[in-house]
């Protein structure tokens, strides 16, 4: 039984504490956390389910553990791969942004290239981002930058987690531009821990939603699903999709913009 005289821990704080606990030890148990937070075990299970869906934890019998993943190249490694394709996609995506718009941009090698192109063009706008390289690239020009708070993910030079999501949820923007680890008939998916939740939030806050992705990721599926094809208005890529993927995109009425 919980102690009714003890204050309950609110949802966002519970989930942040769960993540912090998993940095200190490999496994946490539902019953133990329910007692500590003064909530029911069912409430903790819902916390685990939400964090698991975002790729932040791995469900285990009676509790949860930190996710174990195979090697996925870090931001620096990805930035040095397929440079020409990313540059072309970045330029085409930057041209979508109109003066005076408010835009959300997530973290990734392709969105960094887009930020470079946007800085060169000099379009005055407001950018909300969880990416430190994107913020630094745009910060010297006519762009107002709002940098998301949150847990710092060093390998990606980006913020993730509950605080990041709560910050993003405060805004309604004209458009968002996101990348992803994979793109299949099911939609975009993500391998980097915590990124899927950030991308999903950005998609829900934007009027126009653009996915920036190189053709090398067509057919791939990351650990966490970001959304379905209908969650996108357009994809900006270097080659037209073919086969089942092309048919699925056309069926979802998503525009395909091929970078020149």
N, C-alpha and C positions, 0 to 999 in steps of 0.2 A: 504494500500500500504506500501511496505517496503521502508526504506530510503536507496537509492542507495549509498549514501556517507558513510554509516556505514558498517564496515567489517562483513562479514558473519562468523558464527561460524561453524567450521568444524564438520563433522559427529560424530567422536568419542567424541569430547568435548560436543556436543549437548546431546548425549545420557547419558554421565556421569552426566551432569547438570540436566537432567530429573530425574535420579535416586536420586541425592542429594536433589532435590526439594521435592520429594515424602517422604523423611525422615522428612521434616519440616512441611508438610501439607498433608492432606489425598487425595487431588485431584488436578490435573493440567489440564488446558484447551488448546486445540489445537491452537485456535486463539491467545491466550496470548503468547504462546511459539513461534509461528511463528513470531510475532512482535518483541519479545525479541531477537531471533536468526537471524532476518532479512532473513527469508526464507519463502517459500510458505507453506500454510497449508497442501498441499499434501506431502511435504517433512517431516513435523512433523508426519503425519499419517504413513509414511513409518518407521520413527523412532519408533513409538509406536508399529507397527506391528512386527518389529525385536525384540524389547525388550519383547513383549508379547510372541513371539515364544520361547524365551529363559527362560520364566517363571519369568522374573524380574518385570513385571508390569501386571496389569489387565486392559483390555480395558473397557472404560465406555463411555456413550453417550457424545460426544463432547470433550472427553479427556481421562484421564487414572488415575488409583489409584494404591496404593500398593497392591500386591496380598494377598488374604486371603486364607489360607490353613488350613486344619485340622491338628491335631497333627501328626508329623512324628518324630520318635526317633532321637535324636541328635547323634553325633559321639560317645560320651562316652557310651551312652546306646546301640548303635549298636555294639560297640567293645566288650561288655560283653555278647552279644547274639551269639549263634552258634559258640563258640570259636573253637571247634575241627574242624568243617567244614572249617572255614576261614583259620586256620593254614595249613590244608592239601592243600587247594587251593593255598595258598600263597607259599608253598614250591614248588609245581609243576610249578607255574608260574615263580618263580625265576629261575628255571632250564632252562627256555626258553632263557634267556638272555645270550648272548655270550660275551666273553672278547673283549673290544674295541668298543662295540656298543654304539650308542646314543639312549636313551630311554625316552619316555614321560610317566609319571605315575600320575594319577589324585588322588584326595582325597577320602578316604573311609576306612572303617574298614578292608576290605579284602586286599586292596592295602597296608595298613600299615603292615599287616601280611606278605605280599610278600616282603616288604622292610626289615623286620626283617630277613627273610630267605635269602635274597640277601646279607645282611650284614654278616650273618654267613658264607655263601659260600665264600664271598670275591671276587666276580667277578669284575675285573676292568672295569668300564664303565662310561659313562656320563649320568646323570639323570636330566631331566627337569621336574619340578613338581610345582603344586600350593598348595601342602600339606605341612604344616610346620612339622607335625609328621613324614612324609616320609623323608623330608630333614634332620631332626634331627637324625632319625634312621640310615640313610646312611652316615651321615656327618663325622663319625669317621674312616671310612675305606678307601679303595682304589677307592671310587666312587667320581667323580667330580659332584657337585650339582649346578644347575642353578635354583634358586627359582623365580617363577613368581611374578611380582608386581601386584597390584590391590587393590580392596576393600576387607578389611579383614572381613570374615564371622566367628565370634567368635565361634558359636555353632559347626562349622565344622573345626576350626583351619586351614582355607584355604583361598585363594584369588579367587575372581571372578570379572567379569565385563570387560569393554572395554580395560583397560590396560593389563589385563591378556591375553585376546584374541589377542591383537596386538603383545604382546611379543611372544606368541606361534607361531604366523603366520610367524615369522622370521626364523624358523628352519625346516629342513627336517631331519627326524630321521629314524632309522632302524625299530623300533617297538614302539607301545604304548600299555599300559596295563591299562585298565579302569574298574571300577565297575559300577553298576547302581542300582536304586531302584526297578526296575521291568524288566521282560524279557518275552515277548510274541511272538506270530507269527508275529507281526509287527516289532519286534526288541527290543533293549534296550530302556528304558525310565527312566526319572529321576524326583524325587519329590523335592529335595533340590534346593532352589532358585539359579539360575545362573549356576548350574552344567552342565545342558544339553549343553549349548553353549561351555563350556570348553571341554567337551568330544567330541563334534562334531568337534571342531578345531583340537584336538589331532588325531582323526581318519583321517582327511584330510592330516595331515603332516607326517604320518607314512607309511612305506612300508608294515609292518606286523601289524595287528590289533587284539588284544586279549581282550576279555571280561572275567573278573573274577567275577563269580556269584554263590552263593549257591542255591541249588535246592528249598529252601523255597520261592524264589522269582519268580519261574517259574509261568507263567500265570498272574502275576501282571502287572498293567499298571500305571506308574507314571504320573505326571502332564504334563511333556514335553517330546516329542519324541526325542531321541538322533539320531537315524538313523534306517535304515531297516537292515534285516539280511545280505544283501549283502555287507554292510559296514564293516563286520567282516571277519577275516580269521579263527578265532577259538574262542571257549569258553572254559574256564577252570572251572570245577564245581566238586561237590562232588557226584552227581548221574546222570546217563544218563536221558535226557528228554524222555518223552513218548507221545503217542497220536499225536495230531495235531502239537504240538510244535516240536516233533521229525521229523515229516514229513516235516515241513516247513524248519527246519535246514538242513535236507538232500537235499531238493530241492534247497536251496541256496548254497549248497556245502561248508558249514561251518564245520570245524573239531570240534569234541567234545573230549576234553581231560579230563578224569575222574581222579581226584586226588587219589593217593593210600593211 
